[in-house]
Amino acid sequence: DRPPHHPGILPEPAAYTSFLRACRYGNLWKQSVETVDIVMIEAGVEPGASHYRVVLQTLRDSNQWQTSESLIENMKGRGVEVGQIDYDLAIAATSRVGAVDGADRLASAMLQDGLEHT
């Protein structure tokens, strides 16, 4: 369920990337969100853009557009740069379920950040 954590031993960020990819291929979107929101922070590893991107891919594949939107806000709140690809992944999740309002909000946020939708 969670990557192993041993007190006093900081796991390598790459180990979390591998775990998040496994979550993606196992369609375990809740575990991937929990990993970047809680587990990595508790372990003293700050999630980077690449970690979040894997989670956004998982959320897109799982049609979890609302969670994608929240995750982007979390990224911004933690000072992680949100790029065009991150918004594109979240918008792709909205298009899979026809969530036009969500796509509009994300596109507006992307424009406010100086990015363009492709």
FENCORRA-V395488 format. One record per residue. RES is the residue in one small letter. PHI is phi in whole degrees, 0 to 359 (none if undefined). PSI is psi as a letter, one per 40 degrees, with the letter a starting at -180 (none if undefined). D_LAST is the distance of its C-alpha to the last C-alpha in whole Angstrom. Layout:
RES;PHI;PSI;D_LAST / RES;PHI;PSI;D_LAST
This chain:
d;none;d;35 / r;235;i;35 / p;293;i;35 / p;296;i;38 / h;226;h;39 / h;244;h;43 / p;308;h;44 / g;88;e;44 / i;241;h;42 / l;273;h;38 / p;291;i;36 / e;287;i;34 / p;305;d;30 / a;296;d;29 / a;296;d;32 / y;291;d;29 / t;300;d;26 / s;297;d;28 / f;298;d;29 / l;296;d;26 / r;294;d;25 / a;297;d;28 / c;299;d;27 / r;299;d;24 / y;287;e;26 / g;265;e;28 / n;57;f;26 / l;257;g;28 / w;294;d;25 / k;296;d;28 / q;294;d;29 / s;291;d;26 / v;295;d;26 / e;299;d;29 / t;296;d;29 / v;281;d;27 / d;277;d;28 / i;231;d;32 / v;299;d;33 / m;295;d;31 / i;298;d;32 / e;299;d;36 / a;276;e;36 / g;84;e;35 / v;249;h;32 / e;281;h;29 / p;297;h;26 / g;256;i;23 / a;303;d;20 / s;293;d;20 / h;295;d;22 / y;298;d;20 / r;297;d;17 / v;297;d;19 / v;294;d;20 / l;298;d;17 / q;296;d;17 / t;297;d;20 / l;294;d;19 / r;299;d;16 / d;296;d;19 / s;259;e;22 / n;59;f;20 / q;261;g;21 / w;293;d;18 / q;294;d;20 / t;291;d;21 / s;299;d;18 / e;298;d;18 / s;295;d;21 / l;296;d;20 / i;298;d;18 / e;295;d;21 / n;297;d;23 / m;301;d;21 / k;299;d;21 / g;297;d;25 / r;267;e;26 / g;80;e;24 / v;273;h;21 / e;294;h;18 / v;262;h;15 / g;259;i;12 / q;301;d;8 / i;297;d;9 / d;295;d;12 / y;297;d;10 / d;300;d;8 / l;296;d;11 / a;293;d;13 / i;294;d;11 / a;299;d;11 / a;295;d;15 / t;292;d;15 / s;291;d;14 / r;293;d;16 / v;244;e;19 / g;72;f;18 / a;273;g;18 / v;297;d;16 / d;300;d;18 / g;295;d;17 / a;297;d;13 / d;297;d;14 / r;298;d;16 / l;294;d;13 / a;296;d;10 / s;296;d;13 / a;297;d;14 / m;296;d;11 / l;295;d;12 / q;297;d;15 / d;276;e;15 / g;81;f;13 / l;250;i;9 / e;240;i;6 / h;282;h;4 / t;260;none;0
